[in-house]
Amino acid sequence: MIKVAIVDDHELVRCGLRRLLDDSDGIEVVAEGTSGEDAYHIAREKTPNVMLLDLKLEGISGLEATRKIVQSYPDVRVVMLTACSDDTYPSRLIKAGAQGYLTKGCEFDEVLVAIKNVASGKRYITADVAQQLALESMNPDGGGSPFAQLSERELEVATMIARGERVSAISDRLSLSPKTINTYRYRIFDKLSVSGDVELTHLTIRHGLIDPTDY
C-alpha cells in the first residue's frame, strides 16, 4: 500500500484528489495539509511514501518545504503538483530533491503513474516540464523569466511580498531578522528593476508565480 499525503491550499483540489486516490487500488491517503509548515509536520508524523505538494502555499513555499523534507525525511518522496506557469521553478525543485513534477493540467491517470513511479524510487516529470528542462539545459542563463536571476531565498521572499505579507510576518516565518528581509527586498527590486511592492506583485502575477484570485 502506497501512503500518500496531499498538501494544497485549495480545499476543492484536496477533496478531489483524495476522492480519486481513495478509489484507486494500492493507495491510501494518510494526511492533508494547506501550508509548507503542514507539509513538514506531516512528513515527520505520518511518513507518507509520497507527498503531493503544491508550490504556492501559505507560509513557507513548496520549494522550501521540499528542501526541508528531503533533508530531514529522505524516505518521503515529493511530487510537485502545481499550476505555476513560470519556467523558474522546475529545475530548482528537482535540485531541492523533488522526485516528480506535474502540472495541474495533467490527467488523473498521469498522477497515478507519477505516484507509483516515485514510490518505487524512480523520477517522474510530466512531458511539458521535461521539455522545458531540456530547453533550459541548452539555455542555462535562465531564458525569458526575470525571476531566474534571483536566488532561492530571494525568490521565496519575492513571492511572500507579492502576496501582501508584511516584513515582520516574513521575518517570523523564515526565522530571519526584519533587517535581513528588507535587504532581500531591495536586492529583489534592484535585480528585477521594479520600484516597489505593487510593481513586484504585477510582475509575479504576469509570470504566474501567484494567482491574483487567491489574494
N, C-alpha and C positions, 0 to 999 in steps of 0.2 A: 504494500500500500504506500503510495506517494503522499506524504503530508505537505499540504500547500497552505501558505498564508497569503492574504490579499491586503495590500496597503495602498489605498487610493482615497483622496478626499471627497470623491463624489459617491454618495450613497447608492445611487442607481447603478453605477458601474460595479461597485462591490456586490450588490444584491444580484445583479445579472450574472456576473461571473460565478458567484457562489452557487446559484441555482443550476447553472450549466455544469459546473465542475462536480457538484454533488450527484448529478445524474450520470457521471462518467465512471466507468469501471476502473478500479485500481487507484482512485484519487480520493483523498479526504481533506476537506478544508478545515484546518485546525484553529485559525485565528483571522481576525480582520483588524485593520487599523486605518487611521486617517493622516498620520504625520510621520516625519522622519524619526522622531523620538519613539513613536509607537513601533515602528519597524525594528528598531534596535532592541526594545524590550521584548518584542515577540520572538526575535531571534534567540534571545537569552532564555526566555521562559518556555517556549514551545518547540524550539529547534526544528522548524519545518525543513523538509528536504529541499523545497523550492519556495522562494518568495516572489510573488508578482508585485512589482514595486513601480508606482508612478514616479515620474521625475519631479513634477510640480506639486509639492506637498506643503502642508502647514509646518512651520518650524524649520528644521534643517532640511536641505534639499535631498532629493533622491540620490544625487551624486555623492554627497557627504555621508548619507546613511549607508549607501553601498560600500563605501570605503571602510567605514567603521565596522559594519557587519562582517565583511570579508576578513578583516584583520583579526577580529575577536572570535568569530564563529565560522571558520573556514568550511565546515560541513554544510552550512546554509548557503545554497546556491541562488543567486539573484537573477531574475529575469526582469528587465526593464520593459514595462508596457506603458507607452506614453503617446500623447497626441502632439508632442512638441515637434515643430516643423523646422527648427533651426539646425544647421549642419554642424554646430559647435560640439554637441554633446556625445554622439555615439562613440567616437574614439576615446574620449575622456572616461566614459563609463566602462568601456572594455578595459582600459588601463587601470581603472579603480577596482576591477575584479568582477564586474558583471559577467555572467556566463551566457546571457541571452539578451536580445534586444528586439522588441516587437513594436510596431506602431498600432494604434487603436483602430486603424482602418483594416486590419487583417481579419480573416475569417476565424471563427472559434476553433475549427479543426486545426488551424495553424498554432493556436495557443496550446492545444493538447500535444501536438507534435513537439513544440518547444519545451513544455514541461517534462515530457518523457525523455527527450534527448538530454536535457540539462541534468535531470535526476540520475541519469546513467553515466554522467561525467563528461558529456560532450558539450560543445557550444552550439547555440542556435541563434542565427541572426537573420531576420527577415530580408527578402531579396532586395528591396529598395534600399535598405540601410547598408547591406553588403556592397551594393554598387557604389553607394556614397563613400564608404570607407575605401574602396578600391580607387575611386577618383581622388580622394584625399591623399592617398599614398603617392599619387603621381603629381599632386599639387600641395606639398607639405606646408606651404606658407599660410594655409587656412582658408583658401578660396575666397568666397564673397562675403562671409559673415564678419562684421566688425567685432563680434564678441570672441572670435578665435584668438585675438591678441591678449585677452585677459587671462590671468592665472585662474586656477580653480577657485581659490578663495575670493578673488575679485569677482568672478562670475556669480558666486553664491551671494555675495554682498549686493551686487548689482540687482539681482532678481528680488531680493528682500526689500531693497529700497523701492524698486518699481512697484512692489505690491503695497507700498504705503506704510511699511513698518518703520517705526522711529529708531533713531540711532541707539537709544537706551535699550530698546527691546532686542535689536540685533546683537548688541553687546552682550546681553544676558544669554541669548540663545547660543551664541558662538563662544562664550567664555573669553571674550576679548574686551579690552578697555574701550570706552567711548572714543577716546583719542585715537586709538588704532583703527576703529571703524571709520572715523572721519578721514583719516589718512587714506584708507582704501577708497573712500567715497570720492575724494578729489583726484586720486590717481585714475579711477574709473572715468570720471568726467574728462580728464586730460586725454586718455587713450581713445575714448570714443568721440571726442570733440563735441561734447554736449555741455550746455551751460547750467543745467540744474536737474532736479528730480523729475520735473514734468517732461522735459525733453528726453531724459533717460527712459521714462515709462513709455513714451510714444515709440521709442526705438525698440524696446523689448517686445512690445505688442506687435510691431511691424515684422519682427523676426520670429514671432511665435513662441517666445520664451515664457510669456504669461498670457492668459486668456482674459480679455477685458470683462467678460461676463462673470468672472469669478470674484471680482473685487468691487 
